[in-house]
Amino acid sequence: MQRFSILSLVRNGLGYHEGWQRQWRQPEPRREYDVVVVGAGGHGLATAYYLAKEHGIRNVAVVERGWLGGGNTARNTTIVRSNYLWDDATHLYEKSMQLWEGLSRELNYNVMFSQRGVMNLGHSPQDMRDIERRVNANRLNGVDAVVLTPEQVRRQVPYINLDSRYPVLGASFQPRAGVARHDAIAWGFARAADALGVDILQHCEVTGIRREGGRIAGIDTARGFIRTRKLAVVAAGHSSVIAAMAGVRLPLESHPLQALVSEPLKPVFPTVVMSNAIHAYISQSDKGDLVIGAGIDAYTGYGQRGSVPVVEGALQAIVELFPLFSRVRMNRQWGGIVDVSPDACPILSGCEVPGLYFNCGWGTGGFKATPGSGWAFAHTVAQDRPHPVNAAFSLDRFYSGRLVDEHGAAAVAH
């Protein structure tokens, strides 16, 4: 892997940037792998990287029906935080946050992690009671969190309208939270995994799963049959489709999630502001465009478009809270497909089919968990048992009733 540094930038600049090597290979599929990961998004590539780095399993393939990082990794609003309510969820997301803080150095790739803080607004006395409860729970788990008064909110974001149709009574704030670059996280993990010997097979759609003696034997793909004893499915909203090929039913619903970006502006928005009550959140990217998100559409489906009423509702709320944005024009709008579990928490687990593992059910909170998800899931696949960080997120919790209900901390779920 070609190392990035100030000297390499200068040297290649003098050579008109014609000396850069390809960041990952385009290999042909081998006949057999120790592990096959389905899904070349952030979570799948992170899983492959940590399998190779932490567990020494380098005969790994990542298969992707489209192109690397072209699914939900490219269709999110890049928010990173760890201020969840329950211990199990907090430990998983906080592990991810700790990995985010050193990820650019570890991968030798700038993932553009900007710790500008995330603010969750409260619009009613009940909102504030929930915020205070969550902040206290965060502090008990060693996660940085504070409760802000309306005046403290105004000091951070002077142009917010505290007395709109959605009165702001306060907020929670996590200073270490922030945003990262969605493409960079996929590219960084891809080049690091490739350097460790992982094969990334793009345009290699899974068309079937073969079993022998009850356990996984391999997969049929658009590029032929690939034999493997371990299959790790990390396909976000399409995880249930892959699971059905093996005769497994997952407790998931797939919904479109709305997001949009504006025309570029000069730096004006220093943090991330979210409102669970009105399903709207906003930040400003390094390019200057406002990144705006809404809630999920009520219907299930795989259309990456979303519906106009949801966009209208989110923009209406943003304009109520920030009147100065009323004349800003929107450039692009899209929908991602999120997989929602009954308790708004992920599944990181094996199942009744030996050799088959699932990393899914992240809802709309998957991006922030990318490194922690890959780290914990790699342990689960390599050791055939969960790490303590993800032990609570087994598939059998939906049978036992040991749910981890994060609907409160994950109402918008970002």
C-alpha positions as CSV (number, residue, x, y, z in Angstrom):
1,M,0.0,0.0,0.0
2,Q,1.4,3.4,-1.0
3,R,1.8,5.5,2.1
4,F,0.4,9.0,2.2
5,S,2.6,11.8,3.8
6,I,3.6,15.4,3.2
7,L,6.7,14.1,1.3
8,S,4.6,11.8,-0.9
9,L,2.3,14.7,-1.7
10,V,5.2,17.0,-2.6
11,R,6.9,14.3,-4.7
12,N,3.8,13.4,-6.7
13,G,2.9,17.1,-7.1
14,L,6.3,17.6,-8.8
15,G,5.4,14.7,-11.1
16,Y,2.0,16.2,-12.0
17,H,0.3,13.5,-9.8
18,E,0.9,10.8,-12.4
19,G,2.8,8.5,-10.0
20,W,0.0,7.5,-7.7
21,Q,-0.8,3.8,-7.7
22,R,-4.3,2.3,-7.6
23,Q,-5.6,2.3,-4.1
24,W,-6.9,-1.3,-4.3
25,R,-6.7,-4.2,-6.7
26,Q,-9.4,-5.5,-9.1
27,P,-8.8,-9.3,-8.6
28,E,-10.6,-12.2,-10.1
29,P,-12.5,-14.4,-7.6
30,R,-10.6,-17.3,-6.1
31,R,-12.3,-20.7,-5.9
32,E,-12.4,-20.7,-2.1
33,Y,-12.1,-18.3,0.8
34,D,-11.9,-18.8,4.5
35,V,-14.5,-16.0,4.9
36,V,-16.8,-14.2,2.4
37,V,-18.3,-10.9,3.5
38,V,-21.4,-9.8,1.5
39,G,-21.5,-6.0,1.2
40,A,-18.7,-3.6,0.4
41,G,-20.0,-0.7,2.4
42,G,-18.3,0.8,5.4
43,H,-19.3,-2.0,7.8
44,G,-18.4,-4.8,5.4
45,L,-15.0,-3.4,4.5
46,A,-14.3,-2.7,8.2
47,T,-15.2,-6.3,9.0
48,A,-12.8,-7.6,6.4
49,Y,-10.0,-5.2,7.6
50,Y,-10.3,-6.3,11.2
51,L,-10.5,-10.0,10.3
52,A,-7.1,-9.6,8.6
53,K,-5.5,-7.2,11.1
54,E,-6.8,-8.5,14.4
55,H,-7.4,-12.2,13.7
56,G,-4.9,-13.0,11.0
57,I,-7.6,-14.2,8.6
58,R,-6.4,-12.9,5.2
59,N,-8.0,-15.3,2.8
60,V,-11.1,-13.1,2.8
61,A,-13.4,-11.8,-0.1
62,V,-15.8,-8.9,0.1
63,V,-18.5,-9.3,-2.6
64,E,-20.6,-6.3,-3.7
65,R,-23.3,-6.3,-6.3
66,G,-22.6,-2.7,-7.3
67,W,-19.5,-0.6,-6.6
68,L,-17.5,-0.2,-3.4
69,G,-19.2,2.2,-1.0
70,G,-22.2,2.8,-3.4
71,G,-25.0,1.8,-1.0
72,N,-26.0,3.3,2.3
73,T,-22.4,4.4,2.9
74,A,-22.9,7.0,0.1
75,R,-26.4,7.8,1.2
76,N,-26.2,9.1,4.8
77,T,-25.7,12.3,6.7
78,T,-22.3,11.3,8.3
79,I,-23.2,12.0,11.9
80,V,-21.0,10.3,14.5
81,R,-22.0,10.2,18.2
82,S,-22.2,7.7,21.1
83,N,-24.7,9.3,23.5
84,Y,-27.1,6.4,23.7
85,L,-29.3,5.5,26.7
86,W,-28.8,1.8,27.6
87,D,-25.4,0.4,28.7
88,D,-25.2,-2.2,26.0
89,A,-25.8,0.3,23.2
90,T,-23.5,2.9,24.8
91,H,-20.6,0.5,25.1
92,L,-20.9,-0.5,21.4
93,Y,-21.1,3.1,20.1
94,E,-18.5,4.4,22.5
95,K,-16.1,1.7,21.3
96,S,-16.8,2.9,17.8
97,M,-16.2,6.5,18.8
98,Q,-12.8,5.6,20.3
99,L,-11.8,3.9,17.0
100,W,-13.0,7.0,15.0
101,E,-10.7,9.2,17.1
102,G,-7.6,7.4,15.8
103,L,-8.8,6.0,12.5
104,S,-7.2,8.4,10.1
105,R,-3.8,7.6,11.6
106,E,-4.4,3.9,11.7
107,L,-5.6,3.7,8.1
108,N,-3.1,6.3,6.8
109,Y,-6.1,7.9,5.2
110,N,-7.9,11.1,6.1
111,V,-11.5,10.1,7.0
112,M,-12.2,13.8,7.8
113,F,-13.5,13.1,11.3
114,S,-14.5,16.5,12.7
115,Q,-15.4,16.6,16.4
116,R,-17.6,19.7,16.3
117,G,-20.2,18.3,18.7
118,V,-23.8,17.1,18.3
119,M,-26.7,18.9,19.9
120,N,-30.1,17.3,20.5
121,L,-32.9,19.8,21.0
122,G,-35.7,19.5,23.6
123,H,-39.1,21.1,22.7
124,S,-41.2,20.1,25.7
125,P,-40.9,19.3,29.4
126,Q,-41.0,15.6,28.6
127,D,-38.2,16.0,26.0
128,M,-36.1,17.7,28.7
129,R,-36.8,15.0,31.2
130,D,-35.6,12.4,28.6
131,I,-32.6,14.5,27.8
132,E,-31.5,14.8,31.5
133,R,-32.0,11.0,32.0
134,R,-29.9,10.2,28.9
135,V,-27.1,12.7,29.9
136,N,-26.9,11.1,33.4
137,A,-26.8,7.6,31.9
138,N,-24.0,8.8,29.5
139,R,-22.0,10.2,32.3
140,L,-22.3,7.0,34.3
141,N,-20.8,5.1,31.3
142,G,-18.0,7.6,30.9
143,V,-19.5,9.3,27.8
144,D,-19.1,13.0,27.6
145,A,-22.5,14.8,27.7
146,V,-24.0,17.9,29.1
147,V,-27.4,19.6,29.4
148,L,-27.6,23.0,27.7
149,T,-30.0,25.8,28.7
150,P,-31.8,27.8,25.9
151,E,-29.2,30.6,26.3
152,Q,-26.3,28.2,26.0
153,V,-27.9,26.8,22.9
154,R,-28.2,30.4,21.5
155,R,-24.5,31.1,22.3
156,Q,-23.5,28.1,20.1
157,V,-26.0,28.8,17.3
158,P,-26.9,32.5,17.6
159,Y,-29.4,32.6,14.8
160,I,-31.6,29.8,16.1
161,N,-35.3,30.8,16.8
162,L,-35.9,29.6,20.3
163,D,-39.6,30.7,20.3
164,S,-40.8,29.2,17.0
165,R,-43.7,26.7,16.6
166,Y,-41.1,24.3,18.1
167,P,-39.9,26.2,21.3
168,V,-36.4,25.2,22.4
169,L,-36.3,24.5,26.1
170,G,-32.8,23.2,26.1
171,A,-30.6,20.5,24.6
172,S,-28.1,17.7,25.2
173,F,-24.6,18.2,23.8
174,Q,-21.8,15.7,23.2
175,P,-18.6,17.7,22.5
176,R,-16.6,14.7,21.1
177,A,-19.3,13.9,18.5
178,G,-19.3,15.3,15.0
179,V,-19.2,14.3,11.4
180,A,-16.9,12.4,9.0
181,R,-16.6,11.9,5.3
182,H,-18.8,9.0,4.1
183,D,-16.7,8.1,1.0
184,A,-13.4,8.4,2.9
185,I,-14.3,5.8,5.4
186,A,-15.1,3.2,2.7
187,W,-12.0,4.1,0.7
188,G,-9.8,4.0,3.8
189,F,-10.9,0.6,4.9
190,A,-10.8,-0.7,1.3
191,R,-7.2,0.2,0.7
192,A,-6.1,-1.0,4.1
193,A,-7.9,-4.3,3.8
194,D,-6.6,-4.8,0.2
195,A,-3.1,-4.2,1.5
196,L,-3.6,-7.1,3.9
197,G,-4.6,-9.4,1.1
198,V,-8.4,-9.1,1.1
199,D,-10.0,-9.5,-2.3
200,I,-12.7,-6.8,-3.0
201,L,-15.0,-8.2,-5.7
202,Q,-17.2,-5.5,-7.2
203,H,-20.1,-6.2,-9.5
204,C,-20.4,-9.6,-8.0
205,E,-24.0,-10.0,-6.9
206,V,-25.0,-13.0,-4.7
207,T,-27.7,-15.0,-6.4
208,G,-27.8,-18.0,-4.1
209,I,-26.4,-19.7,-1.0
210,R,-25.4,-23.3,-0.9
211,R,-25.5,-25.5,2.2
212,E,-24.0,-28.9,2.8
213,G,-24.8,-31.0,5.8
214,G,-26.8,-28.1,7.2
215,R,-24.0,-25.6,7.2
216,I,-22.7,-23.0,4.8
217,A,-20.8,-24.4,1.8
218,G,-20.6,-21.4,-0.5
219,I,-22.4,-18.8,-2.6
220,D,-23.5,-18.5,-6.2
221,T,-22.6,-15.1,-7.7
222,A,-22.7,-13.3,-11.0
223,R,-19.1,-14.2,-11.3
224,G,-19.4,-17.9,-10.5
225,F,-19.6,-20.1,-7.5
226,I,-17.3,-19.2,-4.5
227,R,-16.8,-21.9,-1.8
228,T,-16.5,-20.8,1.8
229,R,-17.3,-22.2,5.3
230,K,-18.1,-18.8,6.8
231,L,-20.5,-16.2,5.3
232,A,-20.8,-12.8,6.9
233,V,-23.8,-10.8,5.6
234,V,-23.4,-7.0,5.9
235,A,-25.9,-5.9,3.3
236,A,-27.9,-3.2,5.2
237,G,-31.5,-2.9,3.9
238,H,-31.0,-6.0,1.7
239,S,-29.8,-8.3,4.5
240,S,-33.2,-10.0,4.8
241,V,-33.1,-10.7,1.1
242,I,-29.7,-12.5,1.4
243,A,-30.9,-14.3,4.6
244,A,-34.0,-15.7,2.7
245,M,-31.6,-17.4,0.3
246,A,-30.4,-19.5,3.2
247,G,-33.9,-20.1,4.6
248,V,-33.4,-17.6,7.5
249,R,-36.1,-15.0,8.4
250,L,-34.8,-11.8,10.0
251,P,-37.0,-9.5,12.1
252,L,-36.3,-6.4,9.9
253,E,-38.2,-3.9,7.9
254,S,-36.6,-1.9,5.2
255,H,-37.6,1.8,4.8
256,P,-36.4,4.7,2.6
257,L,-34.6,7.4,4.6
258,Q,-34.6,11.0,3.4
259,A,-31.6,13.3,3.1
260,L,-30.7,16.4,1.0
261,V,-28.0,19.0,0.6
262,S,-28.1,22.7,-0.3
263,E,-26.0,24.9,-2.4
264,P,-22.6,25.8,-0.9
265,L,-22.4,28.6,1.7
266,K,-19.6,30.2,3.6
267,P,-18.9,28.6,7.1
268,V,-21.9,29.5,9.2
269,F,-23.0,26.4,11.1
270,P,-20.4,25.2,13.7
271,T,-22.0,22.1,15.1
272,V,-24.7,19.5,14.4
273,V,-28.2,20.2,15.5
274,M,-30.8,17.4,15.8
275,S,-34.4,17.4,16.8
276,N,-35.9,14.0,17.5
277,A,-39.3,15.4,18.1
278,I,-39.7,16.9,14.6
279,H,-37.4,14.5,12.8
280,A,-35.0,17.0,11.3
281,Y,-31.3,17.6,11.7
282,I,-28.7,19.8,10.0
283,S,-25.0,20.3,9.8
284,Q,-22.6,22.0,7.3
285,S,-20.0,20.0,5.3
286,D,-16.5,21.1,4.6
287,K,-17.5,22.0,1.1
288,G,-20.1,24.5,2.6
289,D,-23.4,22.8,1.7
290,L,-26.0,22.3,4.4
291,V,-26.6,18.5,5.0
292,I,-30.2,18.0,6.1
293,G,-31.9,14.8,7.1
294,A,-35.4,13.7,7.9
295,G,-37.1,10.6,9.3
296,I,-37.8,7.4,7.6
297,D,-40.8,7.0,5.3
298,A,-43.7,5.1,6.8
299,Y,-43.9,2.6,4.0
300,T,-41.5,-0.3,3.4
301,G,-39.6,-0.6,0.2
302,Y,-36.3,-0.4,-1.7
303,G,-36.8,2.7,-3.8
304,Q,-33.9,5.1,-3.2
305,R,-36.0,8.2,-3.7
306,G,-38.3,8.8,-0.8
307,S,-41.4,10.8,-0.7
308,V,-42.0,14.6,-1.1
309,P,-44.1,15.1,2.1
310,V,-41.3,13.9,4.3
311,V,-38.8,16.3,2.7
312,E,-41.3,19.1,3.0
313,G,-41.9,18.4,6.7
314,A,-38.2,18.4,7.4
315,L,-37.5,21.6,5.5
316,Q,-40.4,23.3,7.1
317,A,-39.0,22.5,10.6
318,I,-35.5,23.6,9.6
319,V,-36.8,27.0,8.4
320,E,-38.9,27.4,11.6
321,L,-35.8,26.9,13.7
322,F,-33.4,28.7,11.4
323,P,-35.2,31.5,9.5
324,L,-32.0,32.7,7.8
325,F,-32.0,29.5,5.7
326,S,-35.4,30.2,4.2
327,R,-33.9,31.3,0.8
328,V,-31.2,28.7,0.5
329,R,-31.7,26.5,-2.5
330,M,-31.5,22.7,-2.3
331,N,-29.2,20.9,-4.8
332,R,-29.8,17.2,-4.3
333,Q,-32.2,14.9,-2.5
334,W,-32.0,11.1,-2.1
335,G,-33.2,8.2,-0.1
336,G,-31.2,5.4,1.5
337,I,-32.6,2.0,2.5
338,V,-32.4,1.4,6.2
339,D,-33.1,-1.9,8.0
340,V,-35.0,-1.3,11.2
341,S,-35.2,-3.9,14.0
342,P,-38.1,-4.0,16.5
343,D,-35.9,-2.5,19.3
344,A,-34.0,0.1,17.2
345,C,-30.7,-1.8,17.8
346,P,-28.5,-3.8,15.5
347,I,-28.0,-7.6,15.1
348,L,-24.4,-8.7,15.3
349,S,-24.7,-12.4,15.5
350,G,-24.6,-15.9,14.2
351,C,-27.8,-17.9,13.6
352,E,-29.2,-21.4,13.4
353,V,-27.2,-22.1,10.2
354,P,-23.6,-22.9,11.2
355,G,-21.2,-20.6,9.4
356,L,-23.7,-17.9,8.7
357,Y,-23.5,-14.5,10.4
358,F,-25.4,-11.2,10.2
359,N,-24.5,-7.6,10.8
360,C,-27.7,-5.6,10.2
361,G,-30.6,-3.8,11.8
362,W,-28.7,-0.6,12.3
363,G,-31.8,1.5,11.3
364,T,-30.6,5.0,10.6
365,G,-27.7,4.9,13.0
366,G,-25.2,2.7,11.1
367,F,-22.6,5.2,9.9
368,K,-21.5,6.3,13.3
369,A,-20.9,2.7,14.3
370,T,-18.8,1.7,11.2
371,P,-15.4,1.0,12.8
372,G,-16.9,-0.5,16.1
373,S,-19.3,-2.6,14.1
374,G,-16.5,-4.1,11.9
375,W,-14.3,-4.6,14.9
376,A,-16.9,-6.5,17.0
377,F,-18.3,-8.4,14.0
378,A,-14.9,-9.6,12.9
379,H,-14.4,-11.1,16.4
380,T,-17.8,-12.8,16.2
381,V,-17.0,-14.3,12.8
382,A,-13.4,-15.3,13.6
383,Q,-14.1,-16.8,17.1
384,D,-17.6,-18.0,16.4
385,R,-18.8,-16.3,19.5
386,P,-19.7,-12.7,20.3
387,H,-17.3,-10.2,21.9
388,P,-18.7,-8.8,25.2
389,V,-19.2,-5.4,23.4
390,N,-21.8,-7.0,21.0
391,A,-23.0,-10.0,23.1
392,A,-26.4,-8.3,23.8
393,F,-27.1,-7.9,20.1
394,S,-27.7,-11.6,19.3
395,L,-30.5,-12.7,17.0
396,D,-32.0,-14.8,19.7
397,R,-32.9,-11.8,21.8
398,F,-36.1,-11.5,19.7
399,Y,-37.1,-15.0,21.0
400,S,-35.9,-14.6,24.6
401,G,-37.3,-11.0,25.0
402,R,-34.0,-9.5,26.1
403,L,-34.5,-6.5,23.9
404,V,-32.3,-3.3,24.0
405,D,-34.9,-0.6,23.3
406,E,-33.2,2.5,22.0
407,H,-36.2,4.1,20.4
408,G,-35.8,7.1,22.8
409,A,-32.2,7.8,22.0
410,A,-32.7,6.9,18.3
411,A,-36.0,8.5,17.4
412,V,-34.3,10.0,14.3
413,A,-31.6,7.4,15.2
414,H,-28.6,9.3,13.9
